[in-house]
Amino acid sequence: MSTVTTFRKRPGTTPPPADPARTRRAGRRQQRFAYVTLLAPFTALLVAVFLVPVGYAIYLSFFSEDHDGLGFGGGRTIFTGLRSYLAVLQDPSFVSGFGSIALYCVIFVPLVVAGSLGLALLLDSGLIRLRRTAQMLLYLPHAVPGIIAAVIWLYLYTPGLSPVIKLFAEADITIDFLGLHTVLPSIVNIALWSGLGYNMVIFYAALQALPREVLEAARIDGAGGIRTALQVKVPIIRGSVLMVCMFSLIAALQLFTEPMLMNQATPMVNSRFTPNMYIYDAAFRRNNYGLASAASVILLVVTCALSFAVTRWAGRRERSAK
Amino acid sequence: MTTTTPMTPTTPSGGPPAKPPTKPLGRPFGKSGLTSRGVANAVVLIAALYTMMPALWLLFASTKNADALFGSDIFSLGDFSLSRNLSDLFAMDGGLYGEWYLNSLLYAVGGALVGSLISVSAGYAFDKYEFRHKEKLFGLVLTGVMVPQTVLALPLYLVASEIGLVNTFWAVFVPVLFNPFGVYLARLLSSGYVPNEVLEASRVDGAGELQTYIRVSLRMLGPGFVTVFLFQLTAIWNNFFLPMVMLSDQHLYPLSLGLYTWNSSATVSPEYYPLVVIGSLLAVVPLIVAFVTLQRYWKSGLTAGSVK
């Protein structure tokens, strides 16, 4: 700081040639103060709401409350090693939660990627009237919070409330959106409704950034609109496609809000339908924090492993493509 | 321009071959242009109806009282009880809905303002300064991007219950400030919007580093700030798992959790149904307003996020 003041005392002159090293040192000190100040709040959050909780969950997953004792003040905490992990992994309801997610992904990811990519290509083709309005309407559901989207659709699935079911009933078709085989597609539909426009905007933005020369070359080569779309445009924006796939998969693993709401309405969605619901159930209905922690850690590891694998794979493909 | 110009115009005389037409662009469809145009527009129209109809249903349903909601024709405008529903909504359970609304605004707007300031500052520091272990720390940020907030909810609850913060305002407000994606985005935007020369110039002028950040760089980062703010606003407004885990006092609930509890009450007492419907409608309004007014910002954010 002192050198800065000496600076000011001699206006109009160049920095004192006598000691440039000192000035640089002071500048560096000031810079360090600046970036420490700028980074401190974020780093504090990183530690407090990310590293510490994860560490604590890992720690807790090795312990469990022993209720078999005489019950002084609600039992004591004992070290149980990997027993919670074994319990979670051997619990059919936890494993079936991942099964539901896998089935959900098999239906949801292709639908959302194909749907939003198709719409983005159509909007990019220059054939669509009122393009901005269409884009706005398609994007609208993203502004609807997940729980409210789930409420709306749940009501549209509820007999008596739903105009859709009434419409089908008039044509003598009984349709049950919350039955054994329809409940998962019904959940997929909610996610699709929310995600279609959002992912379309991502694809559309990527398409708009395509170099015009490439498209012109394709046109001169005689490629039609559909061929240009599928064989020229899509391969170039495959990075965005991959990113959408990855985020859809990660989001699918976290599925909670929609099935939690469905759980109130139909017995087809049980209280451990997805891994996150299992965690909630273990912690707050069964009060087993050891079990809930172990399940959280497993879900965390699976999520990280999945995104790591996808990025690695994408990186390798990118490199081999060059 | 519905018909296409032939690729190579035939030249009757043996003159020099005509140059291929350089224009027009953006008319890539061939002779079947008219039909493909119709099909394309129909597909987009159907998709737009699909996204719009449930929202329209919400709009119409919110004007119905409990009987009409279960009645035959939801899209008719007979029996218009919007104002009844509104006054019922804010009167039910001692005005809980109003409290939830204020809570949501406080969590989302306050959290997004503070949170994006924290993220943008950190992203700027990552972009403009060199320090030891910088890339390692940034690696942690990227890990944070990959880890969804819901995975952290239970671990956060365990820590909060250890230090006695469960069921307080801070139990929800502090965790939502953490936005590693915002840091990533801000670093990207900072390298795009704030030229390094600006920093050097103000260093030569003798301005302090933080002073430069607040007076010059932050202003240049304005659009980026709005982008990060919007992302975070949406995320907090939509947040459901964390408040559900943390809060048991209904007076601290955000809208998402409040409407969820009312919906579970509705299965027992149906008079809650119209309230959930109109409550949902009002809960959508702030985000729509934010998106429409700040439209051009989130688009630039999406582009930045997807190009990288």
Chai-1 contact restraints between the chains, C-beta under 6 A:
chainA,res_idxA,chainB,res_idxB,connection_type,confidence,min_distance_angstrom,max_distance_angstrom,comment,restraint_id
A,V4,B,G206,contact,1.0,0.0,6.0,A-B,restraint_1
A,F7,B,G206,contact,1.0,0.0,6.0,A-B,restraint_2
A,Q30,B,E209,contact,1.0,0.0,6.0,A-B,restraint_3
A,Q31,B,E209,contact,1.0,0.0,6.0,A-B,restraint_4
A,A34,B,E209,contact,1.0,0.0,6.0,A-B,restraint_5
A,A34,B,L210,contact,1.0,0.0,6.0,A-B,restraint_6
A,Y35,B,A125,contact,1.0,0.0,6.0,A-B,restraint_7
A,Y35,B,Y129,contact,1.0,0.0,6.0,A-B,restraint_8
A,L38,B,S121,contact,1.0,0.0,6.0,A-B,restraint_9
A,L38,B,A125,contact,1.0,0.0,6.0,A-B,restraint_10
A,L39,B,A122,contact,1.0,0.0,6.0,A-B,restraint_11
A,L39,B,A125,contact,1.0,0.0,6.0,A-B,restraint_12
A,P41,B,I118,contact,1.0,0.0,6.0,A-B,restraint_13
A,F42,B,I118,contact,1.0,0.0,6.0,A-B,restraint_14
A,F42,B,A122,contact,1.0,0.0,6.0,A-B,restraint_15
A,L45,B,L177,contact,1.0,0.0,6.0,A-B,restraint_16
A,L45,B,F178,contact,1.0,0.0,6.0,A-B,restraint_17
A,V49,B,P175,contact,1.0,0.0,6.0,A-B,restraint_18
A,V49,B,F178,contact,1.0,0.0,6.0,A-B,restraint_19
A,F50,B,G144,contact,1.0,0.0,6.0,A-B,restraint_20
A,V52,B,V159,contact,1.0,0.0,6.0,A-B,restraint_21
A,P53,B,L152,contact,1.0,0.0,6.0,A-B,restraint_22
A,P53,B,P155,contact,1.0,0.0,6.0,A-B,restraint_23
A,P53,B,L156,contact,1.0,0.0,6.0,A-B,restraint_24
A,P53,B,V159,contact,1.0,0.0,6.0,A-B,restraint_25
A,V54,B,P155,contact,1.0,0.0,6.0,A-B,restraint_26
A,Y56,B,L158,contact,1.0,0.0,6.0,A-B,restraint_27
A,Y56,B,V159,contact,1.0,0.0,6.0,A-B,restraint_28
A,A57,B,P155,contact,1.0,0.0,6.0,A-B,restraint_29
A,L119,B,A47,contact,1.0,0.0,6.0,A-B,restraint_30
A,L122,B,A40,contact,1.0,0.0,6.0,A-B,restraint_31
A,L122,B,V44,contact,1.0,0.0,6.0,A-B,restraint_32
A,G126,B,G26,contact,1.0,0.0,6.0,A-B,restraint_33
A,L127,B,R37,contact,1.0,0.0,6.0,A-B,restraint_34
A,L127,B,A40,contact,1.0,0.0,6.0,A-B,restraint_35
A,I128,B,V44,contact,1.0,0.0,6.0,A-B,restraint_36
A,A134,B,V44,contact,1.0,0.0,6.0,A-B,restraint_37
A,A134,B,A48,contact,1.0,0.0,6.0,A-B,restraint_38
A,L137,B,A48,contact,1.0,0.0,6.0,A-B,restraint_39
A,L137,B,T51,contact,1.0,0.0,6.0,A-B,restraint_40
A,L137,B,M52,contact,1.0,0.0,6.0,A-B,restraint_41
A,L138,B,A48,contact,1.0,0.0,6.0,A-B,restraint_42
A,L138,B,T51,contact,1.0,0.0,6.0,A-B,restraint_43
A,L140,B,T51,contact,1.0,0.0,6.0,A-B,restraint_44
A,P141,B,T51,contact,1.0,0.0,6.0,A-B,restraint_45
A,A143,B,L287,contact,1.0,0.0,6.0,A-B,restraint_46
A,A143,B,I288,contact,1.0,0.0,6.0,A-B,restraint_47
A,A143,B,F291,contact,1.0,0.0,6.0,A-B,restraint_48
A,V144,B,V284,contact,1.0,0.0,6.0,A-B,restraint_49
A,P145,B,W237,contact,1.0,0.0,6.0,A-B,restraint_50
A,P145,B,N238,contact,1.0,0.0,6.0,A-B,restraint_51
A,P145,B,S256,contact,1.0,0.0,6.0,A-B,restraint_52
A,G146,B,N238,contact,1.0,0.0,6.0,A-B,restraint_53
A,I147,B,F240,contact,1.0,0.0,6.0,A-B,restraint_54
A,I147,B,S256,contact,1.0,0.0,6.0,A-B,restraint_55
A,I147,B,Y260,contact,1.0,0.0,6.0,A-B,restraint_56
A,I148,B,S280,contact,1.0,0.0,6.0,A-B,restraint_57
A,I148,B,A283,contact,1.0,0.0,6.0,A-B,restraint_58
A,V151,B,N263,contact,1.0,0.0,6.0,A-B,restraint_59
A,V151,B,S280,contact,1.0,0.0,6.0,A-B,restraint_60
A,I152,B,P54,contact,1.0,0.0,6.0,A-B,restraint_61
A,I152,B,L58,contact,1.0,0.0,6.0,A-B,restraint_62
A,G160,B,F70,contact,1.0,0.0,6.0,A-B,restraint_63
A,P163,B,I74,contact,1.0,0.0,6.0,A-B,restraint_64
A,V201,B,L302,contact,1.0,0.0,6.0,A-B,restraint_65
A,I202,B,L302,contact,1.0,0.0,6.0,A-B,restraint_66
A,I202,B,S306,contact,1.0,0.0,6.0,A-B,restraint_67
A,A205,B,L302,contact,1.0,0.0,6.0,A-B,restraint_68
A,A205,B,T303,contact,1.0,0.0,6.0,A-B,restraint_69
A,A205,B,S306,contact,1.0,0.0,6.0,A-B,restraint_70
A,A206,B,S306,contact,1.0,0.0,6.0,A-B,restraint_71
A,R219,B,P28,contact,1.0,0.0,6.0,A-B,restraint_72
A,G224,B,G30,contact,1.0,0.0,6.0,A-B,restraint_73
A,G225,B,P28,contact,1.0,0.0,6.0,A-B,restraint_74
A,G225,B,F29,contact,1.0,0.0,6.0,A-B,restraint_75
A,T228,B,P28,contact,1.0,0.0,6.0,A-B,restraint_76
A,S240,B,S306,contact,1.0,0.0,6.0,A-B,restraint_77
A,Q254,B,P148,contact,1.0,0.0,6.0,A-B,restraint_78
A,Q254,B,T150,contact,1.0,0.0,6.0,A-B,restraint_79
A,F256,B,F241,contact,1.0,0.0,6.0,A-B,restraint_80
A,T257,B,F240,contact,1.0,0.0,6.0,A-B,restraint_81
A,Q264,B,S264,contact,1.0,0.0,6.0,A-B,restraint_82
A,N276,B,T150,contact,1.0,0.0,6.0,A-B,restraint_83
A,I279,B,L154,contact,1.0,0.0,6.0,A-B,restraint_84
A,A283,B,L154,contact,1.0,0.0,6.0,A-B,restraint_85
A,A292,B,L154,contact,1.0,0.0,6.0,A-B,restraint_86
A,S296,B,L154,contact,1.0,0.0,6.0,A-B,restraint_87
A,L299,B,V151,contact,1.0,0.0,6.0,A-B,restraint_88
A,L300,B,V151,contact,1.0,0.0,6.0,A-B,restraint_89
A,S307,B,M146,contact,1.0,0.0,6.0,A-B,restraint_90
